[in-house]
């Protein structure tokens, strides 16, 4: 082949990398030209089912909302600008082919799911340029790497209303995730209406629950977008909210009430009573009809070894009678009984990795939250599994940290080919001890898009720099599609500082919440805490701090440091006068101090003694303040001493 061919091929690859796509397709090449969007845009749709037709109508509406160009909702058979062709009606194949040139976009797939995924890619490609709104010429062949790409969403600690659940489903579909694992009960709340056992929601929800009509509507809404809903009702532990209405289910004597705090509770279902299984049979039967997905999650995590089981003589006698050596064996007995109930209602049981036991049927799916070792162990023993460890969004880690975790790397890398096939994929997890309806989008997005790419794209798509280049545009695109992560920040900050919101926004732009579980230990939190402080109104990751860390132009660095310093100095009196922001004065003072040190170090080479004093101040200011971290501190430390390792802030 000629040298010119390789030059052209390289240019095509470079251009393709500029496309704001996430997840990144399996195969993509950039063509010449673009498809201009104008009022003559028409859509044709062949094959598929009602789901495809409705999705095409939504696509027309979304294009109109984004571009202002009236897109006809009347489909045509000839001269279509966008031709959508589905070869079969019923298939779970999510692959698709998208070909765009200057005359037409052609989306083909084997089944309707593939067409749904391809439509999201098409919408991501729409941009405005010199010729108006257009779609670049591309040739994309795409399919997912993993079949299971989900989000585990806790709505027990803080109830999330139906509209926000639908909004989350829209986001999942936009980044080609296909499972919403809905964590519907825990110690802090029981969130589903049961007509068979109405005291569950009457006494276990504070009046905040989904009616069965709302559940059916949300399930249908998700199905129309190619998202399955897997319900989870956590048993036998994390079940306190069941007991105010039905105390006979519990192993203890009560009285029971909804839990207002977090942690691992002692209250546990009684596995030694036949009445427990009769109750569960009735309940699971009712929920199996409400949730059509073939999977049913029973939780099974964090059953307290020092809880009610250890103080109940009836349970001790039961264990002796059935030759159950310890509480792990007792829980395994309970799980087997529940699995038979689940199977009798034509569902396949799932549970967290604590349920793994030699006596458990091989068709149970194991979800690993404790580490890839348990996932690998389950695969070796013949179980399907999914990975959540490494994807806990509630821990406030940056997108790059989640992006670096792969279900088939680490402990699972040594599995055989057959064992690797048992890894179905993964799920991000959002536990809501510290998240509420008001800021749930901030906690999820845009980091969830990076996790979605890990589950969809090829294993080789793993460059964090490329991911971040695309994540910014994708974040803004998601907001245009109806998510509210950017809006939530603005609204909360404006409420906190009505007379200084722009200045507080600049201050907040280089802050991040504490990481891991450290904030849980900073003060006593619970479901009745308002979560209305600045730490609740900032994203988990600071784009400004990350960009500053990558900056090499010293003039730009000076300008940024001076801007942050002057803003902190100017806003401090307003912070001090506002009871909601008084705790931030310490943060503003530290920012001013850090920026001054950075500017001094940029303008001169501090003597060793001065450098050591600077580093001591930086280390002090790197510690959490008002439960937040000043994320430019490590970069300033590097300016002062390029050879030093930045202090690790917890």
DOTI-98446 format. One record per residue (C-alpha): residue in three letters; x, y, z. Coordinates in pm, whole numbers, padded with zeros to 5 digits, always signed. Layout:
BEGIN
alaXYZ/...
END
This chain:
BEGIN
unk+00000+00000+00000/unk+00115+00355-00070/unk+00249+00599+00183/unk-00040+00832+00098/unk-00287+00560+00202/unk-00132+00535+00549/unk-00127+00914+00584/unk-00497+00928+00493/unk-00575+00641+00730/unk-00393+00814+01017/unk-00580+01138+00947/unk-00912+00949+00958/unk-00826+00795+01295/unk-00725+01132+01440/unk-01047+01291+01319/unk-01252+01004+01457/unk-01099+01052+01801/unk-01245+01403+01806/unk-01600+01270+01795/unk-01784+01334+02125/unk-01901+00975+02163/unk-01939+00785+02487/unk-01934+00488+02504/unk-01674+00470+02229/unk-01790+00241+01943/unk-01621-00088+01863/unk-01528+00035+01513/unk-01556+00392+01390/unk-01409+00577+01095/unk-01463+00936+00986/unk-01574+01006+00631/unk-01571+01319+00418/unk-01831+01587+00465/unk-02141+01602+00682/unk-02516+01556+00673/unk-02688+01894+00710/unk-03004+01904+00920/unk-03282+02117+00774/unk-03664+02124+00762/unk-03666+01863+00485/unk-03528+01601+00729/unk-03742+01287+00711/unk-03729+00954+00891/unk-03819+00610+00759/unk-03853+00302+00976/unk-03872-00058+00858/unk-03914-00367+01076/unk-03883-00383+01450/unk-04180-00337+01680/unk-04382-00066+01851/unk-04082+00012+02069/unk-03881+00111+01761/unk-04159+00332+01623/unk-04197+00515+01954/unk-03819+00559+01983/unk-03805+00711+01635/unk-04077+00958+01735/unk-03878+01051+02046/unk-03569+01094+01829/unk-03759+01342+01609/unk-03873+01532+01919/unk-03523+01535+02068/unk-03375+01665+01742/unk-03636+01940+01732/unk-03567+02036+02095/unk-03191+02046+02037/unk-03183+02220+01698/unk-03510+02409+01670/unk-03555+02252+01327/unk-03906+02107+01283/unk-03855+01735+01224/unk-04152+01559+01071/unk-04318+01296+01290/unk-04477+01147+00980/unk-04254+00865+00860/unk-04185+00826+00489/unk-04094+00530+00271/unk-03894+00728+00017/unk-03618+00989+00021/unk-03566+00957+00396/unk-03281+01156+00550/unk-03257+00891+00822/unk-03342+00533+00731/unk-03383+00295+01025/unk-03393-00070+00923/unk-03443-00360+01166/unk-03414-00709+01025/unk-03596-00900+01302/unk-03856-00809+01561/unk-03750-01017+01860/unk-03385-01040+01956/unk-03165-00922+02241/unk-02886-00833+01996/unk-02770-00476+02068/unk-02532-00441+01773/unk-02593-00183+01503/unk-02436-00025+01195/unk-02455+00351+01140/unk-02346+00495+00806/unk-02368+00870+00750/unk-02269+01060+00437/unk-02364+01400+00299/unk-02696+01265+00164/unk-02835+01022+00420/unk-02792+00848+00755/unk-02863+00475+00748/unk-02904+00284+01076/unk-02937-00094+01050/unk-02962-00360+01318/unk-03069-00718+01372/unk-03317-00626+01644/unk-03487-00320+01790/unk-03242-00293+02080/unk-02956-00232+01839/unk-03155+00042+01669/unk-03219+00208+02008/unk-02846+00209+02083/unk-02764+00344+01738/unk-03012+00631+01776/unk-02825+00749+02086/unk-02500+00747+01891/unk-02662+00949+01614/unk-02792+01206+01864/unk-02449+01240+02025/unk-02303+01323+01683/unk-02530+01622+01620/unk-02337+01948+01646/unk-02351+02306+01523/unk-02096+02443+01280/unk-02053+02695+00997/unk-02330+02523+00799/unk-02569+02502+01094/unk-02664+02178+01267/unk-02516+01869+01108/unk-02397+01513+01162/unk-02040+01425+01054/unk-01992+01154+00793/unk-01907+00835+00980/unk-01909+00460+00942/unk-01973+00287+01275/unk-02003-00083+01354/unk-02080-00126+01720/unk-02180-00380+01981/unk-02142-00409+02359/unk-01860-00595+02528/unk-02078-00704+02823/unk-02444-00802+02817/unk-02510-00666+03170/unk-02445-00293+03209/unk-02630-00150+03503/unk-02682+00094+03785/unk-02779-00020+04133/unk-02987+00266+04273/unk-03079+00283+04640/unk-03407+00464+04709/unk-03451+00346+05067/unk-03222+00588+05252/unk-03367+00881+05058/unk-03676+00838+04844/unk-03635+00938+04479/unk-03967+01039+04315/unk-04092+00874+03995/unk-03996+01164+03767/unk-03635+01146+03885/unk-03633+00769+03830/unk-03754+00824+03473/unk-03487+01088+03423/unk-03226+00841+03542/unk-03358+00581+03299/unk-03325+00835+03017/unk-02962+00886+03117/unk-02894+00514+03128/unk-03039+00469+02781/unk-02841+00765+02649/unk-02510+00598+02740/unk-02628+00249+02639/unk-02670+00100+02985/unk-02945-00159+03000/unk-03022-00245+03365/unk-03167-00043+03650/unk-03117-00251+03964/unk-03372-00086+04192/unk-03286-00124+04561/unk-03636-00084+04702/unk-03610-00178+05068/unk-03358-00138+05346/unk-03356-00049+05714/unk-03451+00312+05638/unk-03755+00256+05420/unk-03979+00016+05231/unk-04063+00183+04900/unk-04317-00032+04712/unk-04690-00065+04763/unk-04795-00419+04855/unk-05165-00489+04831/unk-05121-00828+04995/unk-04922-00690+05291/unk-05018-00319+05305/unk-04856-00255+05642/unk-04518-00279+05469/unk-04563+00063+05310/unk-04807+00197+05566/unk-04562+00162+05854/unk-04230+00128+05677/unk-04210+00420+05435/unk-04306+00751+05603/unk-04562+00773+05323/unk-04287+00779+05058/unk-04334+00480+04831/unk-04418+00389+04473/unk-04773+00277+04406/unk-04813-00032+04194/unk-04950+00187+03915/unk-04634+00400+03928/unk-04417+00088+03923/unk-04593-00043+03612/unk-04558+00294+03443/unk-04184+00314+03522/unk-04122-00046+03412/unk-04295+00026+03080/unk-04106+00354+03045/unk-03775+00173+03092/unk-03865-00113+02857/unk-03947+00135+02581/unk-03590+00265+02614/unk-03421-00074+02626/unk-03363-00069+03003/unk-03461-00365+03221/unk-03560-00316+03584/unk-03439-00571+03838/unk-03600-00523+04182/unk-03410-00583+04504/unk-03572-00645+04841/unk-03286-00694+05085/unk-03329-00997+05316/unk-03265-01138+05575/unk-03057-00841+05697/unk-03107-00473+05611/unk-03476-00550+05666/unk-03580-00333+05963/unk-03842-00145+05757/unk-04040-00469+05715/unk-04082-00511+06090/unk-04290-00210+06207/unk-04579-00354+06007/unk-04500-00724+06051/unk-04292-00774+06368/unk-04341-01153+06360/unk-04097-01164+06068/unk-03813-01049+06293/unk-03577-01257+06502/unk-03594-01017+06795/unk-03867-00892+07024/unk-03884-00531+06902/unk-04051-00289+06912/unk-03939-00184+06564/unk-03946+00144+06380/unk-03789+00288+06066/unk-03416+00348+06110/unk-03303+00710+06071/unk-02928+00647+06062/unk-02697+00432+05851/unk-02473+00139+05932/unk-02516-00236+05967/unk-02816-00303+06192/unk-02880-00603+06417/unk-03244-00657+06320/unk-03281-00965+06098/unk-03557-01185+05961/unk-03626-01507+06145/unk-03516-01801+05925/unk-03640-02059+06176/unk-04013-01988+06134/unk-04217-02147+05858/unk-04440-01840+05872/unk-04146-01633+05741/unk-04135-01839+05422/unk-04512-01833+05380/unk-04500-01455+05403/unk-04212-01433+05156/unk-04388-01666+04916/unk-04690-01437+04911/unk-04479-01123+04882/unk-04240-01249+04614/unk-04536-01383+04418/unk-04696-01039+04423/unk-04373-00861+04324/unk-04295-01117+04052/unk-04615-01013+03876/unk-04531-00644+03918/unk-04174-00671+03783/unk-04160-00875+03459/unk-03780-00906+03443/unk-03658-01267+03478/unk-03419-01168+03762/unk-03512-01106+04126/unk-03252-00974+04372/unk-03274-01077+04739/unk-02980-00874+04873/unk-02828-01102+05134/unk-02543-00872+05236/unk-02409-00769+05576/unk-02612-01000+05797/unk-02487-00915+06145/unk-02304-01201+06317/unk-02372-01038+06654/unk-02731-00947+06578/unk-03065-01092+06674/unk-02980-01446+06562/unk-02714-01475+06831/unk-02962-01386+07107/unk-03257-01600+07006/unk-03284-01943+07179/unk-03545-02058+06927/unk-03294-02002+06646/unk-03019-02179+06841/unk-03244-02484+06882/unk-03332-02470+06512/unk-02964-02465+06413/unk-02892-02762+06636/unk-03186-02959+06497/unk-03082-02895+06136/unk-02709-02940+06204/unk-02622-02587+06098/unk-02272-02522+06226/unk-02276-02141+06226/unk-02470-01836+06116/unk-02324-01856+05765/unk-02479-02200+05733/unk-02804-02062+05873/unk-02811-01788+05611/unk-02732-02048+05342/unk-03035-02246+05459/unk-03247-01932+05437/unk-03114-01852+05088/unk-03193-02201+04959/unk-03549-02175+05086/unk-03590-01832+04930/unk-03434-01949+04602/unk-03698-02219+04573/unk-03969-01958+04629/unk-03816-01728+04368/unk-03787-02015+04119/unk-04147-02120+04184/unk-04250-01774+04066/unk-04045-01820+03748/unk-03762-01588+03844/unk-03385-01630+03864/unk-03239-01527+04198/unk-02958-01277+04241/unk-02774-01174+04556/unk-02467-00997+04687/unk-02154-01208+04717/unk-02216-01308+05081/unk-02478-01555+04958/unk-02217-01767+04775/unk-02223-02114+04933/unk-02153-02467+04805/unk-02519-02564+04844/unk-02651-02274+04636/unk-02796-02373+04295/unk-02571-02279+04003/unk-02834-02064+03832/unk-02811-01798+04105/unk-02627-01482+03995/unk-02362-01344+04230/unk-02306-00968+04252/unk-01966-00878+04394/unk-01933-00569+04611/unk-01647-00696+04825/unk-01390-00737+04547/unk-01300-00915+04227/unk-01176-01212+04428/unk-01532-01312+04517/unk-01638-01261+04154/unk-01358-01486+04033/unk-01439-01743+04303/unk-01802-01753+04193/unk-01704-01796+03826/unk-01469-02085+03909/unk-01753-02254+04096/unk-01986-02228+03800/unk-02190-01917+03884/unk-02265-01618+03666/unk-02161-01292+03824/unk-02146-00915+03788/unk-01898-00670+03937/unk-01987-00365+04146/unk-01669-00332+04349/unk-01478-00033+04208/unk-01791+00136+04076/unk-01937+00279+04398/unk-02033+00630+04288/unk-02137+00730+04640/unk-01771+00722+04749/unk-01706+01039+04545/unk-01402+00907+04359/unk-01309+01059+04021/unk-01429+00913+03693/unk-01075+00796+03613/unk-01067+00571+03919/unk-01387+00390+03819/unk-01274+00387+03456/unk-00959+00195+03551/unk-01158-00097+03696/unk-01243-00379+03455/unk-01465-00682+03528/unk-01213-00906+03347/unk-00893-00770+03498/unk-00738-00809+03840/unk-00841-01129+04015/unk-01057-01235+03722/unk-00776-01208+03466/unk-00658-01565+03532/unk-00993-01728+03468/unk-01028-01980+03190/unk-01219-01891+02874/unk-01533-02067+02996/unk-01507-01905+03339/unk-01467-01559+03186/unk-01790-01610+02995/unk-01968-01636+03330/unk-01885-01270+03403/unk-02198-01102+03268/unk-02075-00746+03319/unk-02105-00493+03595/unk-02311-00236+03780/unk-02228+00101+03922/unk-02379+00149+04268/unk-02532+00459+04420/unk-02606+00422+04790/unk-02794+00724+04916/unk-02697+00783+05275/unk-02553+01119+05158/unk-02758+01178+04842/unk-03108+01316+04806/unk-03367+01390+04541/unk-03216+01737+04507/unk-02864+01628+04411/unk-02900+01272+04284/unk-02807+01370+03927/unk-02487+01539+04052/unk-02384+01218+04224/unk-02449+01004+03915/unk-02348+01216+03617/unk-02131+01247+03422/unk-01916+00982+03596/unk-02172+00714+03515/unk-02103+00773+03145/unk-01740+00673+03200/unk-01852+00354+03376/unk-02091+00286+03088/unk-01797+00304+02849/unk-01607+00049+03053/unk-01897-00195+03021/unk-01977-00130+02654/unk-01650-00051+02478/unk-01353-00269+02390/unk-01108-00351+02667/unk-00842-00153+02477/unk-01048+00168+02513/unk-00889+00265+02843/unk-00705+00596+02801/unk-00825+00836+03074/unk-00707+01142+02877/unk-00929+01045+02584/unk-01213+00968+02823/unk-01193+01313+02985/unk-01172+01490+02646/unk-01505+01336+02556/unk-01666+01341+02901/unk-01702+01721+02910/unk-01902+01747+02584/unk-02101+01436+02676/unk-02186+01588+03015/unk-02334+01897+02849/unk-02513+01679+02594/unk-02671+01475+02874/unk-02798+01797+03029/unk-02962+01890+02697/unk-03128+01548+02698/unk-03304+01622+03027/unk-03060+01533+03305/unk-03009+01798+03573/unk-02660+01747+03717/unk-02535+02092+03613/unk-02862+02263+03698/unk-02878+02104+04044/unk-02541+02257+04133/unk-02647+02603+04016/unk-02979+02594+04201/unk-02832+02472+04530/unk-02547+02723+04523/unk-02781+03011+04439/unk-03001+02917+04731/unk-02701+02900+04963/unk-02558+03234+04849/unk-02827+03452+04688/unk-02600+03759+04700/unk-02273+03587+04608/unk-02357+03285+04392/unk-02101+03359+04114/unk-01820+03403+04367/unk-01921+03091+04558/unk-01931+02901+04229/unk-01569+03000+04157/unk-01469+02897+04508/unk-01657+02568+04478/unk-01509+02488+04136/unk-01183+02367+04295/unk-01343+02179+04584/unk-01447+01815+04613/unk-01628+01618+04884/unk-01428+01392+05114/unk-01361+01050+04965/unk-01458+00698+05060/unk-01647+00661+05385/unk-01461+00944+05561/unk-01757+01181+05543/unk-01977+00924+05716/unk-01739+00948+06011/unk-01711+01328+06005/unk-02047+01380+06173/unk-02367+01191+06248/unk-02576+01164+05934/unk-02923+01023+05886/unk-03234+01040+05672/unk-03362+01351+05853/unk-03049+01560+05784/unk-03129+01835+05530/unk-02807+01798+05321/unk-02811+02167+05230/unk-02447+02268+05281/unk-02189+02357+05018/unk-02042+02006+05035/unk-02381+01883+04913/unk-02382+02134+04626/unk-02055+02044+04451/unk-01977+01762+04209/unk-01765+01465+04317/unk-01487+01573+04083/unk-01341+01917+04011/unk-01281+01971+03640/unk-01097+02295+03716/unk-00852+02124+03955/unk-00788+01840+03711/unk-00725+02082+03425/unk-00493+02288+03645/unk-00296+01973+03729/unk-00242+01916+03356/unk-00153+02277+03278/unk+00204+02346+03161/unk+00176+02714+03060/unk+00307+02908+03358/unk+00130+03227+03249/unk-00203+03043+03249/unk-00121+02894+03589/unk-00048+03241+03728/unk-00372+03378+03592/unk-00577+03097+03740/unk-00409+03113+04081/unk-00450+03491+04097/unk-00817+03459+04004/unk-00888+03197+04270/unk-00691+03395+04531/unk-00865+03726+04460/unk-01209+03562+04452/unk-01150+03389+04786/unk-01034+03714+04942/unk-01334+03909+04809/unk-01601+03657+04903/unk-01482+03588+05259/unk-01684+03873+05423/unk-02002+03750+05253/unk-01934+03397+05374/unk-01883+03517+05729/unk-02216+03704+05722/unk-02413+03401+05598/unk-02493+03138+05865/unk-02519+02871+05595/unk-02170+02951+05466/unk-01980+03060+05776/unk-01803+02724+05792/unk-01658+02799+05447/unk-01451+03095+05571/unk-01179+02849+05671/unk-01188+02702+05321/unk-01164+03044+05154/unk-00872+03143+05376/unk-00690+02822+05289/unk-00753+02876+04916/unk-00615+03229+04937/unk-00311+03099+05123/unk-00247+02811+04881/unk-00281+03032+04574/unk-00042+03289+04721/unk+00212+03016+04782/unk+00169+02888+04428/unk+00221+03235+04281/unk+00529+03292+04494/unk+00678+02961+04382/unk+00602+03034+04015/unk+00772+03373+04036/unk+01083+03255+04219/unk+01272+02951+04333/unk+01214+02947+04707/unk+01515+02873+04924/unk+01509+02530+05094/unk+01398+02672+05427/unk+01115+02871+05269/unk+01014+02573+05054/unk+00983+02354+05363/unk+00761+02613+05532/unk+00547+02630+05219/unk+00511+02252+05205/unk+00404+02242+05570/unk+00128+02495+05498/unk+00019+02300+05190/unk-00001+01979+05391/unk-00213+02155+05652/unk-00446+02303+05390/unk-00474+01968+05213/unk-00671+01829+05506/unk-01053+01830+05483/unk-01232+02148+05577/unk-01611+02162+05608/unk-01592+01803+05477/unk-01434+01920+05151/unk-01092+01896+04989/unk-00915+02181+04809/unk-00813+01985+04504/unk-00554+02229+04367/unk-00337+02165+04674/unk-00142+01870+04523/unk-00064+02073+04211/unk+00062+02366+04419/unk+00279+02127+04616/unk+00431+02010+04288/unk+00502+02373+04190/unk+00688+02431+04515/unk+00879+02104+04497/unk+00850+01916+04164/unk+01023+01615+04317/unk+00796+01578+04617/unk+00501+01344+04636/unk+00171+01521+04702/unk+00017+01465+05041/unk-00263+01210+05035/unk-00587+01356+05170/unk-00850+01125+05309/
END
